[in-house]
Amino acid sequence: MPRRHLLWISLGLIVSQAILGSGAKAQISEQDMRRGLVGQSAYAACKMLHADYSQERADLIVEAAIKNNNWESQKDWLKSSQATQTIKLVSEAMNQDCTDFNQNSAQFVPAMEAIEAL
């Protein structure tokens, strides 16, 4: 009998860890999606600032990223004040090629803090 109890306890622990793990993954996935959305949106905004991309072209970049990465659940979040402020800070902190951050930018530290807050 004691072995059977240990087996059930072990199975219960495994199942509970799987349930907790799946909940943590969902939370991480939301944060990862938001960071991805900010990254793609900031890239598109940076291209509008430095490469004369149109708003339409920038929107297509973001829409393609949402579709290709299955980020539809966070699409409405992009309209939030947190998202728009973070995108603005990040796009202004990028270099003129829009390939990396300009660490000398006055927006660099605020952009990093905004990304951390997502």
Buried (B, 14 or more C-beta within 10 A) or exposed (E): EEEEEEEEEEEEEEEEEEEEEEEEEEEEBBEBBBBBBBBBBBBBBBBBEBEEBEEEEBEEBBEEBBEEBEBEEBBEBBEEEBBBEBBBBBBBBBBEEBEEBBEEBEBBEBBBEBBEEB
